[in-house]
C-alpha cells in the first residue's frame, strides 16, 4: 500500500493563558545573521516607558514566511472589510515601524 504524499497533519495546542492573547501596540525588531527577534510591547499614553509583553525569536526564513502570511491575510482582510487606514505615520515614532521610526519604503 502506498503512503499518502503531502504534509502530515498535526494538532496545535494552546493553553488558556495564551488563548486570551496579549495586546501590543509597539514592536521592536532586531536581527542577527541567524535570527530575528520581535519584542512585542505595550505603550500606554502618559507613561515614559513601554513594557515588553512577549519576545519571539525566529529564523530569517520563518520571518520571511511570517511576512508573506501577514501580507496574504491583510489582503484578505481588506477585501472583506476595506482598506486599513494608517493615520499620522509621518508624525508618530511609536508603533509598528522600522528602525528609522516609519514604515520602510517598498
C-alpha positions in Angstrom: 0.0 0.0 0.0 1.4 3.4 -1.0 1.9 6.1 1.7 0.0 9.3 1.2 2.0 12.2 -0.1 2.0 15.7 1.1 2.2 17.3 4.5 1.3 15.3 7.6 -1.5 17.0 9.5 -0.6 18.0 13.1 -2.5 19.3 16.1 -1.8 22.8 17.5 -2.4 23.1 21.2 -2.8 26.4 23.1 -3.0 27.0 26.9 -5.8 29.1 28.2 -3.4 31.9 29.3 -2.0 32.2 25.7 -5.5 31.8 24.2 -6.5 35.1 25.9 -3.9 36.9 23.9 -1.6 39.8 24.7 -2.4 43.4 23.5 0.6 45.1 21.8 0.8 48.5 20.1 4.5 48.6 19.6 7.1 46.1 18.2 10.8 46.4 18.2 12.6 44.2 15.6 16.3 43.3 15.7 18.2 40.7 13.9 21.5 38.9 13.5 22.7 36.7 10.6 20.9 33.7 12.2 17.7 35.1 13.8 15.1 37.8 14.0 13.9 39.0 17.4 10.5 40.6 17.7 9.7 42.3 21.1 6.0 43.0 21.3 5.4 45.8 23.8 2.6 47.9 25.2 3.0 51.7 25.5 0.3 53.5 27.4 -0.4 57.2 27.0 1.3 59.4 29.6 3.8 56.8 30.7 7.5 57.3 30.0 8.3 53.7 29.0 6.8 50.7 27.3 6.7 47.2 28.7 7.7 44.2 26.6 4.9 41.7 26.8 6.3 38.9 24.6 9.5 38.1 22.8 9.5 35.9 19.7 12.8 34.6 18.2 12.7 33.1 14.7 15.0 32.1 11.9 15.3 34.6 8.9 13.4 32.0 6.8 10.5 31.9 9.3 10.5 35.7 9.5 10.1 35.9 5.7 7.3 33.3 5.8 5.6 35.4 8.6 5.8 38.5 6.3 4.2 36.6 3.4 1.5 35.2 5.7 0.7 38.7 7.0 0.6 40.1 3.5 -1.9 37.5 2.4 -4.1 37.9 5.5 -4.1 41.7 5.3 -5.1 41.4 1.6 -8.0 39.1 2.6 -9.0 41.4 5.4 -9.0 44.5 3.2 -11.0 42.7 0.5 -13.7 41.9 3.1 -13.6 45.0 5.4 -12.0 47.7 3.3 -8.6 49.3 3.3 -6.8 49.6 6.7 -6.1 53.3 7.2 -2.8 54.5 8.8 -3.1 57.8 10.5 -0.3 60.2 11.5 2.6 58.0 10.4 4.7 60.9 9.4 4.5 62.3 13.0 4.2 59.2 15.1 7.5 57.5 16.0 5.9 54.8 18.3 4.2 51.8 17.0 4.9 49.0 14.5 7.7 50.6 12.4 11.1 50.0 11.0 14.4 51.1 12.7 14.1 54.6 11.4 10.7 55.1 13.0 8.5 54.9 10.0 7.2 52.2 7.7 10.1 51.4 5.3 9.7 52.3 1.6 8.9 49.3 -0.6 
